[in-house]
């Protein structure tokens, strides 16, 4: 084994604009540049990672020479600071194909294995550990669980039945059903591996892992970048952001961020808005999903002018700056990073107990916890209370920022480094035992 661990990271894509992918991207940077690891990323797309060395894909030997330990890299946003590179990050491109998501996932699962096989058997590039966020390969040594699909499927399977559904929706429903059944089969195959070391994004996910697979996993909460998300940034940009979105001074702005609006609880949030039409409220919805069903519900509830869908812009701080309250009535969310980012910005939050982030919210002290995300009357009561009590909003926001300040990416990287170290020690002991048996 190398003195500096060489880790293969297997993930379809990495960037800092999506929850799971951002966690892994932040970890990869810190494992390389803080702990000196040699990180090799097997992905179809990689963005936003400092000092990335791109090795061109292909079955021929790579021509590109990756950066080496001891080289220098430029860090900072335009600062031009040159620092030694204690570790390195190398991207091994895995090809993608067009087509339905199920087909692309199967292709990804097979192609990343073949690419790593080629690098190991032909190029002699061996790894101390293989690390995967979720189900991406059969041979992972370490997996951090972000979603338990066996549980998720149990919650939504009624909605996938063809009976009483328009025939036009059948291809989509069948596609989703087949995808979930495949993932569930892979979960059962992979998570029962006794040599696998597991982490989980929250205590809720850890409990589900044990419930479905009888496996223990340590909890590794995501971090928040306090240099980007902080009360000062929110307050300094508030007037500008509200002017950009055309928000009047008397409007109390609710915010929800996420792409799967059904699971984020948007339907029940709209129902809640229907109970609060006597208040000067505006709901901002930032993310991507099919708008038509929700626009129909908005018309039915008479909420025209009270709900606004926003483009998926990369500058997310402007949305927190424009808002007065973050509302997250998730039906199921392994963590919910936007809630944590809102807390870091000093924004009061209402978090669903079905979201992992609720584990760091103390009800009535640094936010409110919604015990039942479908309880529209209870949610309406909490929103009305905060609408009428600006002092409470300020107090909850201050406490929220203080709470979230301890959840840094440095802490997250230290915890994943500890998990990898545990797995590496176990693997070395197994290797030593095998050598003794064979020797």
N, C-alpha and C positions, 0 to 999 in steps of 0.2 A: 504494500500500500504506500502511496506517496505521502511525504511529510505534509505537503499542502493538499488537502482532500480535493479530488477531482470529481465533480458532481454533474451528472446529466439531468437537466430539467426538461420534462416532457409536457408541453402545453400547446394547444392549437394555435394560440396567438398570445402576445403579451403587449400591453400598453398601459398607460396610466389614466385611462378614461373609463375603464370598466372595473367593477368591484374585485372579482377573483383575480383578474389579470394584473390589476394594480398591486395587489398584495404580493404576488409572485415577483413582479418587476422590482418593487422596493426591496424585497428580500434578496434578489439576485445581486443588485448593486451593492448592498451592504455586506453580504457574504464574501463578495470579491474584494471590495475596497477597504472594508473594516477588519475582516477576518482572514484575508489572503487566500480564499478558496479559488479554485479554477473552475469556473462555471461554464458548462456547455449547454446551450439552449437548442432544443429540437422543437421548432415551431414553423408554421406556415407564414406567419407575419410577426415582426417584432418592431416596436416603435418606442420612443421616449426613454431609452435606456442609455445612460452615460457610458462612453468608452467602449461601445459595442464593436467587436471585430466580426465582420461578415465573411464566412467561408462559403464560397459559391457551391450550390448543390450540383449534383450530377454523379453518374456512376464512374466517371474517370477521377483520377486523383486530383485533389484540389490544388489550384495554382496559387490561391490567395494565401499570404503568410499572415497568420493572426498575430496580434500584439502579444508581447511576452512580458513576464514578470520582470520588473526593473525598468520598463519603458515609462514614459510620462504621458499623462492625458490632461486635457483642459477640462476644468470643472467650473460650475457656476454659470449664471445667466449673463453671459457676455463679460464676465469678470476677467477671463483669460488667465486664470490661476493654473500654473503647471505643477502637478504633483506626481510623485512616483506611484506606479501601479503595483500594489502588493500582490494582487491576484489578477485575474483576467476574465473577460466574458466573451465567449465565442458563440456565434449563431450558426447553426447548421440548418440551412433551409430545407424544409420538407415540402414537396410540391402539393398544391391544392388542385381540385377539379371542380367544375361547375356541376350543378344538379341539386336535387332535394337534399335537405339537411341529413337525413338518414344515410343516404348514399355517401355523402361527403364525410360523415363521421366514420363509417366503415372503412372508407379509403384512408382517412387520417390514421385510424387505429392500426391498419396494416402497414401503411407507408412509413410511419415513424419507426416502427419496429425494424423494417427492412433497412432503413437508413442507418440506424444504430448498429444493426448486424454488420452492415458493410464497413462502417467505421471501426468496429471492434475486430472483426475477422480479417479484413483486407488491409486496413490502415494501421492496425495495432493500437488503436486508441481505446484504452480500457478505463473504466470508471470505478471509483470506490463505492459510489451509491447512485441509484436512480431515484429521482424525486419527482413526484407528480401531484399537481393540485387536482384531485378528483380522479375519475376513471379515464385514463389515457393509454394505459399499457398493462400487460399481464405481469411484467417482471419488475415492477417498482419495489424498491426497498422501503421507501417512505412515501406516505400519502397524507396530505392534509385534506380532510373531508369538508367540502363547502356545501354540498347538498346530499341528503339521503333520499335518493329517488324512490326507494321502496316505500318510504313514508309519503313522499309527495304524490306518488301515483295513487295511493289509497285515498288521498284527499280529493283528487280531481277525476277519478276514473268514471264516476257517474256522468260527468260532462263529456266523456269520450264515446258514450254509447250512441249507436247509429239510430236507434229507435226514436221517432218523433223529431229527427233532425232533417233539415233540407238535404236532398240528394246532392246538391252542389257542394255541400260541406263534407261529404263522405271521404273524398280523397285526403283532405287535410286531417280528418279524425283518424283515419286508418294509418296515415303516416305517423301521427303523434303516438298512437297506440303501439305500433311496431317499434318506434324509437324507445319508448319507455320500457317495453318488455325486454329489449336488448340490453339497455343500461342496467335494469334490475338483475338480469342474468349475470352480467359482468360483475356487478356489485357482490353477488353471492359467491361467485368464483374467486374474486380477488381479495375481498375483505376477510375471508376465512383462512387465508394463508398465514400460518403460525409465525413465519419469518418476517411478516410485514409490520412496520412501525407506523402507528397512526397518530395524527393530530386532528383536532376539530376546530372550526371557526368560533364556536361558542359552546357553552355548557348544554344548551338545548340540542345542538347537533351531536355532541358527545353522548348525551342520553339516548338519542335516536340510534346512534351507532351501536350502543350496547343492547338496546331493545331488539334491533333487527339482526345483529350479527354476533352478539355476546362478546364484543371486543372492546377493550378499554382504549381511550385516546385522550391525550392531554389537550387542554384548551389553549389556543393561541389566538388572542383577539387581534383584529387588524389595528393599524395605527392611523393617525391623522397628522398631516404635515402642518404644524402650528405656524410655520413661516408663511403659509398660504391662507390657512383658515384660522382666523383670530378675530376678536371683537373689534380691534382697531381697523382692520381691513373692511369689515362690514360697515362700521359707522362712517368711515371716510368715503365710502362709495354709495351710501344710501340715497342721497339726493339725486345723484347722477343716474343710478339704476332705476329709481322710481320714475324719473322724468323720461328715461328711454322707453319704459314700458307703458307710459301714459297713465300712471297711477296717481290719483288725487290724494291730497293730504289727509282727508277724512276716511279713506278706505283702509280697512284692516285686512292685510294680505296673508292668506294661507298658502303654503307651498308644499308640493309633493313631487318627488323626483324618482324616476324609475321607468323601465321599459315594459315590464309585464304588468299592465295596469290592473288586470283581474287579481293577481296575487298581491299587488300593492294595496288593494282595498279601495280602488278609486270608485267603484260602483257604490259602496257604502258611504264613502265620503260625499258623493253627490246627493245621496239620500239625506245625509246630515245637513247639507247646505239647504235642502228643501225645507228643513225645519227652522232655518235661521234667516229667512228672507226679510225679516224685519231689521236685520243688522246690515251695516254697510260693509259687506264682505266681498273680497275678490280672491278666487282660487287660481293659482298659477300651477299648471301641470307641465313639467319639463321631462321629455323623454319621447320614445318612439313606440307606437302600437297602433292598432286599427282604431281610428277615431269614431267611425260611423256609429257603433252601438252606444257610445257614450254621448255623442252629439244628440242622438235620438232621445236618450234619457234626460239630457239637459233641457231639450224642448218640452218633454213631457212634464218635467218638474217646474217649468217656468223660470229657469235659471239663466236665461239669455243675458249676457253682459256681466254675469257673475263668475264665469269660468273662462279661462284663456289658456290655450295650448301654445307652448313655446317651442321653438326649434331646439334641436340637440346641440347647442353651442358648447365649445370646449371650456369657455370661461364660466365656471359654475358659481364662482363667488358672487357674481352680480345678482344671481337669483336669491341667495341668502341675504344679500344686502337689501334687496327690494322687499323682503318678506318681514312679517311681524310674528309669525308662528309657523313652525314646521309640523305637519300632521302626517303620521305614518301608520294608518290602520291596516297593516299587512295581515293577510290571511296566513301566510307562511313566508318567512325570510330568515335565512341562516344567520344573518347579522344585520344588514341595512346600514351600509356605510354613510349614505346621505344624512341619516339621523345624527351620527357621530360628527360629521362635518358641520351640521347646523349647530350642534352643541358647542363645538370649538369656536364658532363664530359668535357665541353668546346669544343664540336664538333659542327661545323657549320651544320645547318639543313635546308632542304627544306621541308615545311609542306603543305599538301593539305588543302585548305579552307573547305573541306568536313570532316576534322578531328577536334574534339573539341580542341585539343592542339593548333590549329592555333589562338585561342583566346588570348593566352599569347605570341604569336610571333608578333613582330612589324616588318613589311616588310622592309628589308634593314638595320635594326638596330641590331637585335639579331637573325636574320635568314631571310629566304625568304619564302613567301607564294605563293603557286601555285594556281591561281584563277580557273583553270580548270585542274583537274588531267588527263584528256585525251589530253591535249595540249602538245604533244610530242616535238613540235618545241620550245615552250616556256620553257619547262623543260630543253631541250638540251641547250638553251641559258644560263640559270642560271648555269648549271653544267660547261659549258665552261668558264663562267666568273670566277667562283671560282677556276677552274683548273689553270687559267692563273694568278690569283691574290692571292698569298699566304698571303699577308698582310690583305686582306679582310677576308680571312678564319680565321686568327688569331683574328681579331677584332670582327667578328661575334661570334666566339666561346667564347671569354671573356665576351661579353655582354650577351650571352645566359646563361652562368654559373651564372652570377650576377642575372639575372631575375629569374631563377628557384630556387635560394637559398631560396626564400620566400615561396615556395610551399613545406612545410615539412609535414611529417605524423602527427606531433603534431598539426599543423594547421588543417589538415583534421579531426583529432580526436575531436578537439574542436568544429568544425562545426557540426559533426555528433552528438556530445553530446548535442549541442544546439538544434538540430532538434529533438532528442529523448526527451529532456526536454520539448519542446513545445508540442509534442504529449502526453507526460505524464500529463502535466497540463490540456490539453483539455479533456483527458480521465477522470481525477479526477473531473473536472467540470461536465461532463456528469453523472458520478456516483453519485455526490452530488445532481444533479437535479433529477435523478431517485429516490433517497432515499426520497427526499422531496415529490415527487408525490405519492410514495407508503406509506409514513409515515403519 
